[in-house]
Amino acid sequence: MLPDLSPHLHTKECNMLIEFLQRCHSEKPFGKMLGKCSYWDEAVWQCTKKERIWRRDNNPSYKRRIVELRNLPEKYWTPALHKLKEEGVIIGEGNTNQGCKI
């Protein structure tokens, strides 16, 4: 089961994967029950897991949180994100956007 997929809770990269999953569900209403959208479902699951791992690793224990997770660092990217970068859909790190403030 996937976590809450609200856009303000996730990075730009995961939001893009969530959009692909939702588009697949709308285009293939019966296909989603037969596993036609399982690639995007798995990609979203992996991306949200990587976000959780990044937050856990960068969670300051006793000081104020000043780190914002806007873009998921490339070392935490999933295979689906690397594939989309090779296709030119995603531009690497360094771009600014609105994301989740932790």
N, C-alpha and C positions, 0 to 999 in steps of 0.2 A: 504494500500500500504506500502510496506517495504522500509526502507531507503537504501542507498547505502550499498551493502553487500561486499565491498572490504575487504580482510582479514586484511589489515594494520589498519583499522578503528575500529576493534572490539577486544574484549578479546578472550582468548583461548577457553573459554567455549562457547561463542556465535559463534565463528568460527566453532566449532565442530557441533553445531546445524545447521549452514548454510550449512556445508558439507552434513549432513544428508538430508536436504531439497533438495539440488541440486542433490544428488544421487537418491532421490525418483522421482524427475522430469525427470531424464534421464532414469530411469528404467520403469516408468509408464507415457509415454507421453500423453496418453489419460486419464489416471486415475487422473492426476493433474487437469484436467478440471471438473472431476466428484467428486472431493473432497477427493481423496485417499491420498493426501499429506497434508491435512489441519492440521493434528496434528503437523507436523514439521513446517508448516507455522505459526501456532499460537505460537509454542515454540520460534521460531526466533523472532517474533514480541514482545513477552513478554521479552525476553532476551535483545533485543536492547532498550526496554523501561526502563528496570532496569539499563542498562548502562547510559542512559540519566539522570535518577534520581540520580545515584551515582555521575555523573559529576556535576550536579546542586548542590547537597548537599555539595560537596567538592570543589567548585569553590571559591578560595580566591578572594575577591572583589578588593582589592587594592594592592596586593603584587604579586610577580612573582610566576607563577605556578611551583611548584616543585614536585607535585604529579603525578605519572605515573600510569595509569590503565592498568596493565598487566593481572591480574586475577581479575575477578569479585568477591568481597567478598561474602562469603557463605550466609550472611543474605540477600543479594540481589538476590539469586538464584531463579529460577523459578521451578515449580513442575517437569518439564521435566528434568532439571539438577539434581534435587534430585533423581529422578528415575534412571538416568544414573549413578549416584554415587553409589546407592545401587546395581546396576548390575555390578559395577566394571569397567565401561568404563572410568569414570573420577576419578582422585585422588584429594583429597581435597586441601585446601590452602597450600601454602608453596613451591610449585614447581615454578621454574623459566622458563620463556618463552619470546618470542617476542610478544609485544602487542602494543596497541595504546598509544602514548605519548601525554598527554594533557597539 
